[in-house]
């Protein structure tokens, strides 16, 4: 596997982690009643959104394609991760 392909794969794995984190924060935010905590979670989620933009730019700049599909891990997070808030 050449270096570009390997790097793109690794960056896409990081990108998937960011998407899963964003989705998990959606779950947290929807369940939190304290507005201060909700605002803090939204701020953290926004940083992860920025991270996805940065990672996508890196991938595109090296000539790769971003994988924006959540995949099975993301679907698990989308269905709820079982935390009680």
C-alpha positions as CSV (number, residue, x, y, z in Angstrom):
1,X,0.0,0.0,0.0
2,X,1.5,3.4,-1.0
3,X,2.0,6.2,1.5
4,X,-0.9,8.3,0.2
5,X,-3.4,5.5,0.4
6,X,-2.3,4.6,3.9
7,X,-2.4,8.2,5.1
8,X,-5.8,8.7,3.5
9,X,-7.1,5.6,5.3
10,X,-5.7,6.7,8.6
11,X,-7.2,10.2,8.3
12,X,-10.5,8.8,7.3
13,X,-10.5,6.6,10.4
14,X,-9.9,9.8,12.5
15,X,-12.7,11.5,10.5
16,X,-15.0,8.6,11.4
17,X,-14.2,9.0,15.1
18,X,-15.0,12.7,14.9
19,X,-18.4,12.0,13.2
20,X,-19.2,9.4,15.9
21,X,-18.2,11.9,18.6
22,X,-20.5,14.6,17.1
23,X,-23.4,12.1,17.0
24,X,-22.8,11.1,20.6
25,X,-22.9,14.7,21.6
26,X,-26.2,15.0,19.8
27,X,-27.5,12.2,22.1
28,X,-26.0,14.0,25.2
29,X,-27.4,17.4,24.2
30,X,-30.9,16.0,23.6
31,X,-31.0,14.5,27.1
32,X,-29.4,17.2,29.2
33,X,-31.7,19.6,31.0
34,X,-29.2,21.9,32.5
35,X,-28.7,24.8,30.0
36,X,-25.1,25.5,31.2
37,X,-24.1,21.9,30.6
38,X,-26.0,21.8,27.3
39,X,-24.1,24.9,26.1
40,X,-20.8,23.4,27.2
41,X,-21.6,20.2,25.2
42,X,-22.5,22.3,22.2
43,X,-19.2,24.2,22.4
44,X,-17.3,20.9,22.5
45,X,-19.4,19.5,19.7
46,X,-18.6,22.5,17.5
47,X,-14.9,21.9,18.0
48,X,-15.4,18.4,16.8
49,X,-17.2,19.8,13.7
50,X,-14.3,22.0,13.0
51,X,-12.0,19.0,13.3
52,X,-14.0,17.2,10.6
53,X,-13.4,20.2,8.3
54,X,-9.7,20.2,9.0
55,X,-9.4,16.4,8.5
56,X,-11.5,16.6,5.3
57,X,-9.2,19.3,4.0
58,X,-6.1,17.3,4.7
59,X,-7.5,14.3,2.9
60,X,-8.5,16.3,-0.1
61,X,-5.2,18.2,-0.2
62,X,-3.3,14.9,-0.6
63,X,-5.6,13.8,-3.3
64,X,-7.7,11.4,-1.3
65,X,-11.5,11.1,-0.9
66,X,-13.3,11.6,2.4
67,X,-15.4,8.8,3.7
68,X,-18.4,10.5,5.3
69,X,-20.3,7.4,6.0
70,X,-20.7,6.7,9.8
71,X,-20.3,2.9,9.2
72,X,-21.2,0.3,11.8
73,X,-19.4,2.0,14.7
74,X,-21.2,5.2,13.9
75,X,-24.6,3.5,13.7
76,X,-24.0,2.0,17.1
77,X,-23.4,5.6,18.5
78,X,-26.4,6.8,16.6
79,X,-28.6,4.3,18.3
80,X,-27.5,5.5,21.7
81,X,-24.5,4.7,23.7
82,X,-26.3,3.9,27.0
83,X,-25.1,6.8,29.1
84,X,-27.5,8.2,31.6
85,X,-27.4,11.9,32.1
